[in-house]
Amino acid sequence: MSLKLREWVTTLGIDGALYKTLHSTNPIENLNGLIAHYTHDVKRWKDGHMLLRWIGSALHEAAGGFRCVRGFPEMKRLVRALMQRVQPDSLVQLKVA
């Protein structure tokens, strides 16, 4: 973990098992691999909406195989800390089809 990210995580008050989980890149690498496996047969991406649909389908298929995040009870504290640092006007809202 980079020093900058370590300082940021510490500033948010994250420690214990959740810190260890966020410290590793394994969860996101695993997710990226599952998405790549699910979408490997697509030869031509028509547009961004098609890409979002395929990634959404891949996440839905992969969701059953995920284990619980170590330190998940601390996630509420993480979300609260992040929301305190984000201006409500800067949140992007996406339309869900």
Backbone as JSON Lines, residues from 0, in Angstrom:
{"i":0,"aa":"M","n":[0.85,-1.17,0.0],"ca":[0.0,0.0,0.0],"c":[0.89,1.23,0.0]}
{"i":1,"aa":"S","n":[0.52,2.21,-0.82],"ca":[1.33,3.42,-0.89],"c":[1.19,4.23,0.4]}
{"i":2,"aa":"L","n":[2.16,5.05,0.66],"ca":[2.16,5.87,1.86],"c":[0.96,6.81,1.87]}
{"i":3,"aa":"K","n":[0.64,7.39,0.72],"ca":[-0.49,8.32,0.62],"c":[-1.8,7.61,0.96]}
{"i":4,"aa":"L","n":[-2.01,6.43,0.41],"ca":[-3.23,5.67,0.69],"c":[-3.27,5.24,2.15]}
{"i":5,"aa":"R","n":[-2.14,4.86,2.68],"ca":[-2.07,4.46,4.09],"c":[-2.48,5.62,5.0]}
{"i":6,"aa":"E","n":[-2.0,6.83,4.68],"ca":[-2.37,8.01,5.46],"c":[-3.87,8.28,5.35]}
{"i":7,"aa":"W","n":[-4.41,8.13,4.15],"ca":[-5.83,8.39,3.91],"c":[-6.69,7.42,4.7]}
{"i":8,"aa":"V","n":[-6.34,6.14,4.65],"ca":[-7.1,5.12,5.38],"c":[-7.01,5.36,6.88]}
{"i":9,"aa":"T","n":[-5.85,5.74,7.36],"ca":[-5.67,6.04,8.78],"c":[-6.49,7.27,9.18]}
{"i":10,"aa":"T","n":[-6.53,8.27,8.32],"ca":[-7.31,9.48,8.59],"c":[-8.79,9.16,8.74]}
{"i":11,"aa":"L","n":[-9.27,8.2,7.98],"ca":[-10.69,7.82,8.06],"c":[-10.99,6.99,9.29]}
{"i":12,"aa":"G","n":[-9.98,6.56,10.01],"ca":[-10.19,5.79,11.23],"c":[-10.4,4.32,10.99]}
{"i":13,"aa":"I","n":[-9.88,3.82,9.89],"ca":[-10.03,2.4,9.57],"c":[-8.86,1.63,10.16]}
{"i":14,"aa":"D","n":[-9.18,0.56,10.87],"ca":[-8.12,-0.28,11.43],"c":[-8.64,-1.71,11.51]}
{"i":15,"aa":"G","n":[-7.85,-2.57,12.05],"ca":[-8.26,-3.95,12.25],"c":[-8.41,-4.73,10.95]}
{"i":16,"aa":"A","n":[-9.41,-5.61,10.92],"ca":[-9.59,-6.52,9.79],"c":[-9.95,-5.78,8.5]}
{"i":17,"aa":"L","n":[-10.76,-4.72,8.61],"ca":[-11.12,-3.97,7.41],"c":[-9.88,-3.3,6.81]}
{"i":18,"aa":"Y","n":[-8.99,-2.81,7.65],"ca":[-7.75,-2.21,7.18],"c":[-6.94,-3.25,6.4]}
{"i":19,"aa":"K","n":[-6.85,-4.46,6.93],"ca":[-6.09,-5.51,6.25],"c":[-6.71,-5.86,4.91]}
{"i":20,"aa":"T","n":[-8.05,-5.86,4.85],"ca":[-8.73,-6.16,3.59],"c":[-8.47,-5.06,2.56]}
{"i":21,"aa":"L","n":[-8.57,-3.8,2.98],"ca":[-8.35,-2.69,2.06],"c":[-6.87,-2.52,1.71]}
{"i":22,"aa":"H","n":[-6.02,-3.04,2.54],"ca":[-4.57,-2.96,2.32],"c":[-4.15,-3.8,1.12]}
{"i":23,"aa":"S","n":[-4.9,-4.85,0.84],"ca":[-4.56,-5.78,-0.23],"c":[-5.29,-5.41,-1.52]}
{"i":24,"aa":"T","n":[-4.66,-5.68,-2.66],"ca":[-5.32,-5.48,-3.95],"c":[-6.02,-6.75,-4.43]}
{"i":25,"aa":"N","n":[-5.93,-7.82,-3.67],"ca":[-6.51,-9.09,-4.1],"c":[-8.0,-9.04,-4.39]}
{"i":26,"aa":"P","n":[-8.83,-8.38,-3.54],"ca":[-10.27,-8.37,-3.85],"c":[-10.6,-7.74,-5.2]}
{"i":27,"aa":"I","n":[-9.98,-6.62,-5.52],"ca":[-10.29,-5.96,-6.79],"c":[-9.69,-6.73,-7.97]}
{"i":28,"aa":"E","n":[-8.54,-7.33,-7.78],"ca":[-7.95,-8.14,-8.84],"c":[-8.81,-9.36,-9.12]}
{"i":29,"aa":"N","n":[-9.36,-9.96,-8.08],"ca":[-10.25,-11.1,-8.24],"c":[-11.49,-10.69,-9.02]}
{"i":30,"aa":"L","n":[-12.07,-9.57,-8.66],"ca":[-13.26,-9.07,-9.34],"c":[-12.95,-8.76,-10.81]}
{"i":31,"aa":"N","n":[-11.84,-8.1,-11.08],"ca":[-11.47,-7.81,-12.46],"c":[-11.29,-9.09,-13.28]}
{"i":32,"aa":"G","n":[-10.71,-10.11,-12.67],"ca":[-10.54,-11.39,-13.36],"c":[-11.86,-12.05,-13.68]}
{"i":33,"aa":"L","n":[-12.81,-11.97,-12.75],"ca":[-14.14,-12.55,-12.99],"c":[-14.86,-11.82,-14.11]}
{"i":34,"aa":"I","n":[-14.75,-10.5,-14.15],"ca":[-15.38,-9.72,-15.22],"c":[-14.74,-10.06,-16.56]}
{"i":35,"aa":"A","n":[-13.42,-10.17,-16.6],"ca":[-12.72,-10.53,-17.83],"c":[-13.13,-11.91,-18.31]}
{"i":36,"aa":"H","n":[-13.27,-12.85,-17.4],"ca":[-13.69,-14.21,-17.76],"c":[-15.1,-14.2,-18.34]}
{"i":37,"aa":"Y","n":[-16.0,-13.45,-17.73],"ca":[-17.39,-13.42,-18.15],"c":[-17.56,-12.73,-19.5]}
{"i":38,"aa":"T","n":[-16.73,-11.73,-19.8],"ca":[-16.89,-10.94,-21.02],"c":[-15.91,-11.31,-22.12]}
{"i":39,"aa":"H","n":[-15.14,-12.38,-21.95],"ca":[-14.06,-12.66,-22.91],"c":[-14.55,-12.99,-24.32]}
{"i":40,"aa":"D","n":[-15.79,-13.45,-24.48],"ca":[-16.3,-13.81,-25.8],"c":[-16.85,-12.63,-26.59]}
{"i":41,"aa":"V","n":[-17.01,-11.49,-25.96],"ca":[-17.54,-10.32,-26.67],"c":[-16.44,-9.79,-27.59]}
{"i":42,"aa":"K","n":[-16.74,-9.75,-28.88],"ca":[-15.74,-9.33,-29.86],"c":[-15.85,-7.85,-30.2]}
{"i":43,"aa":"R","n":[-17.06,-7.29,-30.11],"ca":[-17.26,-5.9,-30.5],"c":[-18.18,-5.22,-29.49]}
{"i":44,"aa":"W","n":[-17.66,-4.17,-28.86],"ca":[-18.46,-3.39,-27.92],"c":[-19.12,-2.27,-28.7]}
{"i":45,"aa":"K","n":[-20.46,-2.25,-28.72],"ca":[-21.18,-1.24,-29.5],"c":[-21.1,0.15,-28.87]}
{"i":46,"aa":"D","n":[-21.32,0.21,-27.56],"ca":[-21.31,1.5,-26.89],"c":[-21.11,1.3,-25.39]}
{"i":47,"aa":"G","n":[-21.1,2.41,-24.66],"ca":[-20.89,2.34,-23.22],"c":[-22.01,1.64,-22.48]}
{"i":48,"aa":"H","n":[-23.23,1.76,-23.01],"ca":[-24.36,1.1,-22.35],"c":[-24.23,-0.43,-22.42]}
{"i":49,"aa":"M","n":[-23.75,-0.91,-23.55],"ca":[-23.53,-2.36,-23.69],"c":[-22.47,-2.82,-22.69]}
{"i":50,"aa":"L","n":[-21.43,-2.04,-22.56],"ca":[-20.36,-2.36,-21.62],"c":[-20.91,-2.42,-20.19]}
{"i":51,"aa":"L","n":[-21.71,-1.42,-19.82],"ca":[-22.3,-1.4,-18.47],"c":[-23.22,-2.59,-18.24]}
{"i":52,"aa":"R","n":[-24.0,-2.97,-19.25],"ca":[-24.89,-4.13,-19.1],"c":[-24.1,-5.41,-18.88]}
{"i":53,"aa":"W","n":[-23.04,-5.6,-19.65],"ca":[-22.23,-6.81,-19.52],"c":[-21.51,-6.85,-18.17]}
{"i":54,"aa":"I","n":[-20.99,-5.72,-17.75],"ca":[-20.31,-5.69,-16.45],"c":[-21.32,-5.94,-15.33]}
{"i":55,"aa":"G","n":[-22.51,-5.35,-15.46],"ca":[-23.57,-5.61,-14.48],"c":[-23.93,-7.08,-14.41]}
{"i":56,"aa":"S","n":[-24.05,-7.71,-15.57],"ca":[-24.35,-9.15,-15.61],"c":[-23.22,-9.96,-14.99]}
{"i":57,"aa":"A","n":[-21.98,-9.57,-15.29],"ca":[-20.83,-10.28,-14.72],"c":[-20.82,-10.16,-13.2]}
{"i":58,"aa":"L","n":[-21.11,-8.97,-12.68],"ca":[-21.14,-8.78,-11.23],"c":[-22.27,-9.6,-10.6]}
{"i":59,"aa":"H","n":[-23.4,-9.64,-11.27],"ca":[-24.53,-10.43,-10.76],"c":[-24.16,-11.91,-10.69]}
{"i":60,"aa":"E","n":[-23.53,-12.42,-11.75],"ca":[-23.12,-13.83,-11.78],"c":[-22.06,-14.12,-10.72]}
{"i":61,"aa":"A","n":[-21.14,-13.19,-10.54],"ca":[-20.02,-13.4,-9.61],"c":[-20.43,-13.24,-8.15]}
{"i":62,"aa":"A","n":[-21.53,-12.53,-7.9],"ca":[-21.92,-12.21,-6.53],"c":[-22.1,-13.44,-5.65]}
{"i":63,"aa":"G","n":[-22.58,-14.52,-6.22],"ca":[-22.8,-15.74,-5.44],"c":[-21.52,-16.36,-4.92]}
{"i":64,"aa":"G","n":[-20.4,-16.08,-5.57],"ca":[-19.14,-16.69,-5.17],"c":[-18.3,-15.86,-4.21]}
{"i":65,"aa":"F","n":[-18.77,-14.65,-3.89],"ca":[-17.99,-13.8,-3.01],"c":[-18.16,-14.22,-1.56]}
{"i":66,"aa":"R","n":[-17.1,-14.1,-0.82],"ca":[-17.15,-14.32,0.61],"c":[-17.38,-12.98,1.29]}
{"i":67,"aa":"C","n":[-17.71,-13.04,2.53],"ca":[-17.92,-11.83,3.32],"c":[-16.59,-11.09,3.48]}
{"i":68,"aa":"V","n":[-16.63,-9.77,3.39],"ca":[-15.43,-8.95,3.56],"c":[-14.99,-9.01,5.02]}
{"i":69,"aa":"R","n":[-13.73,-9.31,5.22],"ca":[-13.21,-9.28,6.59],"c":[-13.32,-7.87,7.12]}
{"i":70,"aa":"G","n":[-13.88,-7.72,8.28],"ca":[-14.04,-6.4,8.88],"c":[-15.29,-5.68,8.43]}
{"i":71,"aa":"F","n":[-16.25,-6.41,7.83],"ca":[-17.44,-5.75,7.29],"c":[-18.25,-4.97,8.32]}
{"i":72,"aa":"P","n":[-18.24,-5.32,9.62],"ca":[-18.99,-4.48,10.56],"c":[-18.47,-3.04,10.63]}
{"i":73,"aa":"E","n":[-17.21,-2.85,10.25],"ca":[-16.62,-1.52,10.28],"c":[-16.97,-0.69,9.03]}
{"i":74,"aa":"M","n":[-17.67,-1.3,8.07],"ca":[-18.0,-0.6,6.83],"c":[-18.91,0.6,7.08]}
{"i":75,"aa":"K","n":[-19.83,0.49,8.04],"ca":[-20.71,1.62,8.33],"c":[-19.9,2.83,8.77]}
{"i":76,"aa":"R","n":[-18.89,2.59,9.57],"ca":[-18.02,3.68,10.02],"c":[-17.25,4.27,8.83]}
{"i":77,"aa":"L","n":[-16.81,3.43,7.92],"ca":[-16.1,3.89,6.73],"c":[-17.02,4.75,5.87]}
{"i":78,"aa":"V","n":[-18.24,4.31,5.64],"ca":[-19.19,5.06,4.81],"c":[-19.49,6.41,5.46]}
{"i":79,"aa":"R","n":[-19.7,6.43,6.76],"ca":[-19.95,7.7,7.46],"c":[-18.77,8.66,7.31]}
{"i":80,"aa":"A","n":[-17.57,8.14,7.47],"ca":[-16.37,8.98,7.35],"c":[-16.23,9.53,5.93]}
{"i":81,"aa":"L","n":[-16.53,8.7,4.93],"ca":[-16.46,9.16,3.54],"c":[-17.52,10.21,3.24]}
{"i":82,"aa":"M","n":[-18.73,9.98,3.73],"ca":[-19.83,10.92,3.48],"c":[-19.57,12.27,4.13]}
{"i":83,"aa":"Q","n":[-18.86,12.3,5.23],"ca":[-18.53,13.57,5.88],"c":[-17.55,14.38,5.05]}
{"i":84,"aa":"R","n":[-16.76,13.69,4.23],"ca":[-15.74,14.38,3.43],"c":[-16.2,14.73,2.02]}
{"i":85,"aa":"V","n":[-17.38,14.24,1.62],"ca":[-17.89,14.47,0.27],"c":[-19.02,15.47,0.33]}
{"i":86,"aa":"Q","n":[-18.98,16.44,-0.55],"ca":[-20.07,17.41,-0.65],"c":[-21.25,16.74,-1.35]}
{"i":87,"aa":"P","n":[-22.46,16.9,-0.84],"ca":[-23.63,16.25,-1.47],"c":[-23.8,16.63,-2.93]}
{"i":88,"aa":"D","n":[-23.43,17.85,-3.33],"ca":[-23.58,18.28,-4.71],"c":[-22.61,17.57,-5.65]}
{"i":89,"aa":"S","n":[-21.54,17.01,-5.11],"ca":[-20.53,16.39,-5.96],"c":[-20.83,14.92,-6.24]}
{"i":90,"aa":"L","n":[-21.85,14.37,-5.61],"ca":[-22.21,12.98,-5.86],"c":[-22.86,12.84,-7.23]}
{"i":91,"aa":"V","n":[-22.42,11.88,-7.98],"ca":[-22.97,11.64,-9.31],"c":[-24.07,10.6,-9.19]}
{"i":92,"aa":"Q","n":[-25.2,10.89,-9.8],"ca":[-26.3,9.93,-9.78],"c":[-26.45,9.35,-11.18]}
{"i":93,"aa":"L","n":[-26.52,8.04,-11.25],"ca":[-26.68,7.35,-12.52],"c":[-28.1,6.83,-12.63]}
{"i":94,"aa":"K","n":[-28.64,6.88,-13.82],"ca":[-29.96,6.3,-14.06],"c":[-29.8,4.8,-14.19]}
{"i":95,"aa":"V","n":[-30.66,4.07,-13.52],"ca":[-30.62,2.62,-13.61],"c":[-31.78,2.18,-14.48]}
{"i":96,"aa":"A","n":[-31.46,1.42,-15.52],"ca":[-32.51,0.97,-16.45],"c":[-33.33,-0.13,-15.84]}
